[in-house]
Amino acid sequence: MDAVDTRGVLATADVDFDDAVLGHGLPPEVELALRDAGALRDDPPRAMAALMRARSLEPDHPAVLIAFYRYYFYGHHLRLARTVACEALVVGARTLGLPLLWREVPEQPLPGAADHVATRFYLWVLKGYAYLSLRLGDPDEARDALAKLRALDPEDRVGAALLEAVRQRRERHAGGSDEDEGPALPVFGAAAWARVSETIRPSGTV
């Protein structure tokens, strides 16, 4: 998922997250199916058949979800890619013991955003969900997901503040503003959130 990289944010509660992110732990027949899908990327029907074969064997394995996400994302099926992101959010929430609906996650920093694999996974997939929502013309959903990220990741470890700046710039343009540039952001850190305007509203508000 690359300005907002959601390609590697799909994992599952049933396997070790370090192995999941690295694509380890696959049964040989699933690994073969995914290799076939990659080799057939220029033949979408056969690539999908290989992916379906993999999913029939390991429906919740992160590597399978990642492969589906990539297939949809690079095939410009963004709504389907966002559906995979929704699955990943549920998986990540279960792993962290969070409410399954991201809107219900308490708005407080998640420990481990810098180095805990499961936490970073959850933050990255929520960022990808926000990105896809923006691409799909759903700015309110993107705004609320980014507001949640601001609460969960106040140090901006996954770089969501830059996406918020993009969202705000689009909002200004939609409102007829002549401004072309969003706020200048540092590459990382809490200062990035501080530089975006305070117009971002808490998730769930209207």
N, C-alpha and C positions, 0 to 999 in steps of 0.2 A: 504494500500500500504505500510514490517514492519521495515526493516532497514531504509527504506524511507517510512513512514507510510502514504499511500494515501487512506486508507480505509475511513477516516472521512472527506474528503475534497470535497464532492459533495454537492452543495447547489443550491438554485434557487433565482432569483431576485423577485419572486412573494410572498415570505414568509419571515418572520423575520429570520435573520440568526442565532440568538441565539436559537430560537425554532428549526430551521432546523438542526443545528448540534446535538441538543439533541433528534431529531426525533419527536418533538411535532407537533401538528397541522394536523395530519393525520385523514381523515375520517375513521370511524370504519371499513368499508368494505375493505379499503386499508390496514389498520393495520392488519386485519385478513388475507389478502392475503400474507402479508409479514411474518406474524407468520407462516403461512402454508409453505411458501418457506423455512424458517429456519428449521422447523421440518422435511422437506423432503430433507434436504441437501444430504442424502445418496441415493436419488432417483432423479438424475439430470433431467430427462424429466418432472417429476411432479413438481419439484422445479421450473423449467423454466416456466411451465404453470401457476403456482401461481404468479411468477414475472410478466409475461405478463398480467395477470389479474390486478395486481396492476398498471402496467404502462398504461393500457387502461383507468383506472380511474383517475390517477394522473401522467401524463407523465413527468412532470417537478418537482415533489416534491423531495427534497433532499434525503429523506429516501428511495425513490424508486431508485434513481440513486446510492446511496450508496449500496443498496442491489444488484443491477445489477453488480456494480463494484466488490463486494466481491465474487459474484457467478463466475465471469470470472477470477478474480485474483486467488482465491483458487482452481479453476478448471484448472489453468495453461493455460487459454486462454488470454495470455497477450496482444495480438493485439486488441482483443475486449475490454479488460480493458482500453487500451490506447484510444480507441474510446470514451468510457465513460468519460475519463479524458478530452478529447477535448471538449465534450459537457459542462463539468463543467467549463472549462476555459472561454467559451463564456458566460455562466451564471454569473460567477464571474465578468467578464469584464463589463457586462451590469450593474451590481449592483454598481460597482465602477466608472462607467462613463469612462471606458478605451476603447481604440480600441479593437474590437473583436478579432483581430489576435494578439497573444501575441508578435510576432516579431515587431509589430508596436507600442507597448507600449513604451512611452518615457523612456530612461534609466536614471532615477533619483529615489531616494528613495521614496517608498510609505509610507505615514504617517500611523501610526497605526499598524505597523508590530508586535508590542509587545502585543497589547491588543484589537485591533479592529477586530471583528469576520470576517467581510467580507474581509478585507485585508489579514488576516492570512489564510483564506480559499483560496484566490487566490494564495498566495505564496506556500501553501502546495500542491495545485493541480498542479502547475507548477513544483514543485519538484518531485511529483509523475510522471508527464509526462516525466521528464528527466530520472528518474529511469527506467521507462518502456522502454524508447528509448534505454537506455544502455543495458537492458536485451534482447531487440529485435535485437541487433546487428546494431544499428543505432547511432554510437558514435558521428557523426557530429551533429545530432539533439540534442542529450544529451548535447554536448558541448555548443551549442548555447542557449539552455534553461537554462543551469547553468550560462552562461555569463549574461543572462538577470536577473537571480536571484541575481547575485552578484551586479548588478546595483540597483535593486529594494529593496534589503534587505542587505545593506552593513554591518549591525550589525549581520547578520547571525542568525536571530531570529528563523528560521525554520531548521537550521542545514544543509543547502545545501553544505557548504564548505567540509564537510566530503565526500559527494558523489562526489564532484569535485576531491578530492584527489584519490578516487577509480578510477574515470575515467582516471585521469592522469597516475596512475599506470598501468592500462590496456593498455593505449596508449604506454607507455614505453615498456611493454612486447611485444606488437604487433610489435614494431620497433626493437626487438631483444636485448633490454637492459637486463642486468643481475640483475638489482635492483629489490628487492622483496617488499620493503616497500615504501609507500607513505610518505609524510611529516607528522610528529607528530602534531596533531591538538589539541588545547584546546577544551573543550566540547562545548563552545558557544562563541559568540562575534565577533567583527570585527577582532580580532587577528587570528581567524580561516581562514578568507579569506586571511589575510596577509601571512599566513604560506604556502598556496598553491603557486605553482610556477606561474610566470607571463605569462605562455604560453597560458592561456585561452584567446580566441579571442572574440571580440564583436560579438553579434549575427548578422547574415546577412553577415558576411565577408567570404571570401574564401581564 
